[in-house]
Amino acid sequence: MSSVKRLGILLSGRGSNFLAIAKNIREGKLSGCEIAVVISNKTDAPGLASAQELGLKAVAVEAKGRKRAEHDAEIVATLREHDIDLVILAGYMRLLSPDFVRAFPNAILNIHPSLLPAFPGLDAQTQAFDYGAKVAGCTVHFVDEELDHGVIILQKVVPVLDTDDAHALAERILEQEHIAYSEAIGRVLSGRYRIDGRRYLSAG
């Protein structure tokens, strides 16, 4: 049996984090894994076209007009068809149903553009800027049944500069996201960690 772990990417838009992960795999910066399938809830998501250009399996599971449980069940089935070890949310703009989360326990990762638990939800970079935060950043975490809530794997800090506007801050946070996500995936796939309550603890 192959030791290469299989990633399933979920996205709703252009998927810049997906592209960064794919680049890091190609360049050997993220080893021991491959992208087995890229799935979007939108048929016109640019990330699907990018996946096809990279020669990856790309699947659209349209969400519009469907109940969340039904839609999620189809995505779970698609992930299982591709023998996915780890599910990666890369700009996937839907809250997962409890059944989806339970189907992949401690095997769904998300990245959020703030230092959680600060500024959950949409437009986190603008929230931080408008609040007057002096530091912002990004968080990679396991996904549980609550929004932006699961156990934190790692965080990257981005200072808020006096010359920043919300857009400039968001761009600098995104640069760190592209680094942090692959780093977190590598940590999880290594298996060298344990979870104690809400704490992710390295085990070597």
C-alpha positions as semicolon CSV with decimal commas, in nm:
position;residue;x (nm);y (nm);z (nm)
1;M;0,000;0,000;0,000
2;S;0,129;0,345;-0,092
3;S;0,248;0,567;0,190
4;V;0,158;0,878;-0,008
5;K;-0,136;1,052;0,157
6;R;-0,422;1,170;-0,061
7;L;-0,560;1,522;-0,027
8;G;-0,907;1,633;-0,125
9;I;-0,932;2,009;-0,190
10;L;-1,260;2,195;-0,149
11;L;-1,289;2,546;-0,291
12;S;-1,549;2,797;-0,401
13;G;-1,341;3,053;-0,592
14;R;-0,996;3,093;-0,741
15;G;-0,829;2,876;-0,481
16;S;-0,503;3,063;-0,427
17;N;-0,424;2,848;-0,123
18;F;-0,489;2,536;-0,332
19;L;-0,245;2,662;-0,596
20;A;0,018;2,733;-0,330
21;I;-0,023;2,381;-0,189
22;A;-0,001;2,228;-0,538
23;K;0,316;2,431;-0,609
24;N;0,475;2,323;-0,281
25;I;0,401;1,958;-0,360
26;R;0,551;1,992;-0,709
27;E;0,863;2,161;-0,572
28;G;0,908;1,905;-0,294
29;K;0,848;2,155;-0,016
30;L;0,546;1,947;0,093
31;S;0,624;1,578;0,060
32;G;0,448;1,251;0,120
33;C;0,117;1,360;-0,027
34;E;-0,066;1,424;-0,351
35;I;-0,382;1,608;-0,452
36;A;-0,629;1,336;-0,549
37;V;-0,931;1,553;-0,629
38;V;-1,040;1,917;-0,632
39;I;-1,410;1,976;-0,563
40;S;-1,613;2,295;-0,583
41;N;-1,969;2,382;-0,489
42;K;-1,974;2,616;-0,791
43;T;-1,946;2,492;-1,148
44;D;-1,779;2,815;-1,262
45;A;-1,518;2,833;-0,985
46;P;-1,185;2,943;-1,140
47;G;-1,007;2,696;-0,913
48;L;-1,161;2,405;-1,104
49;A;-1,016;2,532;-1,431
50;S;-0,678;2,574;-1,261
51;A;-0,696;2,216;-1,134
52;Q;-0,768;2,087;-1,484
53;E;-0,474;2,287;-1,621
54;L;-0,253;2,113;-1,365
55;G;-0,383;1,774;-1,475
56;L;-0,574;1,714;-1,154
57;K;-0,917;1,558;-1,114
58;A;-1,170;1,843;-1,088
59;V;-1,533;1,788;-0,985
60;A;-1,821;2,035;-0,951
61;V;-2,096;1,951;-0,704
62;E;-2,334;2,242;-0,746
63;A;-2,489;2,357;-0,421
64;K;-2,745;2,604;-0,551
65;G;-3,102;2,498;-0,482
66;R;-3,005;2,191;-0,279
67;K;-3,036;2,110;0,088
68;R;-2,704;2,125;0,271
69;A;-2,724;1,767;0,401
70;E;-2,791;1,629;0,053
71;H;-2,514;1,837;-0,104
72;D;-2,263;1,745;0,165
73;A;-2,348;1,376;0,135
74;E;-2,255;1,386;-0,234
75;I;-1,924;1,557;-0,158
76;V;-1,844;1,305;0,116
77;A;-1,918;1,023;-0,128
78;T;-1,690;1,182;-0,389
79;L;-1,408;1,220;-0,134
80;R;-1,446;0,856;-0,031
81;E;-1,442;0,744;-0,395
82;H;-1,099;0,903;-0,419
83;D;-0,973;0,747;-0,092
84;I;-0,900;1,083;0,068
85;D;-0,685;1,092;0,381
86;L;-0,713;1,464;0,452
87;V;-0,973;1,721;0,343
88;I;-0,840;2,072;0,278
89;L;-1,079;2,368;0,273
90;A;-0,923;2,631;0,047
91;G;-1,166;2,918;0,029
92;Y;-1,468;2,690;0,058
93;M;-1,750;2,925;0,143
94;R;-1,996;2,686;0,303
95;L;-2,033;2,571;0,662
96;L;-2,000;2,192;0,673
97;S;-2,287;1,987;0,809
98;P;-2,231;1,781;1,126
99;D;-2,249;1,460;0,923
100;F;-1,970;1,585;0,696
101;V;-1,747;1,670;0,992
102;R;-1,813;1,333;1,154
103;A;-1,726;1,153;0,829
104;F;-1,364;1,277;0,854
105;P;-1,284;1,315;1,226
106;N;-0,975;1,530;1,283
107;A;-0,906;1,506;0,910
108;I;-1,052;1,834;0,780
109;L;-0,835;2,145;0,783
110;N;-0,928;2,508;0,725
111;I;-0,731;2,831;0,709
112;H;-0,876;3,157;0,838
113;P;-0,727;3,504;0,783
114;S;-0,715;3,609;1,148
115;L;-0,557;3,503;1,474
116;L;-0,848;3,300;1,603
117;P;-1,047;3,324;1,820
118;A;-1,033;3,692;1,717
119;F;-1,241;3,796;1,417
120;P;-1,416;3,476;1,303
121;G;-1,648;3,476;1,003
122;L;-1,635;3,678;0,684
123;D;-1,399;3,967;0,605
124;A;-1,173;3,892;0,899
125;Q;-0,894;4,112;0,763
126;T;-1,126;4,413;0,744
127;Q;-1,263;4,331;1,089
128;A;-0,910;4,340;1,232
129;F;-0,820;4,661;1,048
130;D;-1,139;4,842;1,147
131;Y;-1,099;4,733;1,508
132;G;-0,756;4,889;1,522
133;A;-0,568;4,565;1,591
134;K;-0,190;4,606;1,594
135;V;-0,128;4,248;1,483
136;A;-0,328;4,026;1,251
137;G;-0,244;3,699;1,081
138;C;-0,382;3,360;0,987
139;T;-0,478;3,038;1,160
140;V;-0,481;2,678;1,036
141;H;-0,718;2,466;1,240
142;F;-0,905;2,140;1,243
143;V;-1,270;2,178;1,145
144;D;-1,540;2,093;1,395
145;E;-1,913;2,157;1,392
146;E;-1,882;2,526;1,483
147;L;-1,764;2,813;1,262
148;D;-1,388;2,885;1,281
149;H;-1,369;2,697;1,609
150;G;-1,166;2,376;1,584
151;V;-0,832;2,300;1,747
152;I;-0,557;2,535;1,625
153;I;-0,260;2,372;1,452
154;L;-0,051;2,681;1,383
155;Q;-0,074;3,057;1,342
156;K;0,131;3,318;1,158
157;V;0,143;3,676;1,286
158;V;0,129;3,975;1,050
159;P;0,186;4,324;1,194
160;V;-0,066;4,592;1,102
161;L;0,137;4,882;0,963
162;D;0,044;5,247;0,999
163;T;0,052;5,269;0,619
164;D;-0,188;4,977;0,573
165;D;-0,540;4,979;0,443
166;A;-0,759;4,670;0,468
167;H;-0,659;4,552;0,119
168;A;-0,285;4,581;0,181
169;L;-0,322;4,397;0,511
170;A;-0,522;4,120;0,344
171;E;-0,254;4,076;0,077
172;R;0,021;4,036;0,336
173;I;-0,189;3,792;0,536
174;L;-0,248;3,588;0,218
175;E;0,128;3,559;0,165
176;Q;0,155;3,399;0,509
177;E;-0,145;3,174;0,441
178;H;0,039;3,026;0,143
179;I;0,326;2,933;0,376
180;A;0,122;2,827;0,678
181;Y;-0,119;2,588;0,508
182;S;0,147;2,359;0,363
183;E;0,337;2,368;0,691
184;A;0,024;2,264;0,882
185;I;-0,058;1,988;0,633
186;G;0,291;1,849;0,674
187;R;0,258;1,850;1,052
188;V;-0,075;1,669;1,045
189;L;0,031;1,410;0,789
190;S;0,343;1,333;0,994
191;G;0,118;1,208;1,274
192;R;0,364;1,345;1,529
193;Y;0,115;1,529;1,744
194;R;-0,159;1,479;1,998
195;I;-0,466;1,678;2,093
196;D;-0,522;1,760;2,459
197;G;-0,858;1,935;2,499
198;R;-0,828;2,235;2,271
199;R;-0,449;2,217;2,249
200;Y;-0,251;2,078;1,956
201;L;0,076;1,946;2,098
202;S;0,377;1,832;1,898
203;A;0,497;1,484;1,984
204;G;0,845;1,495;1,838
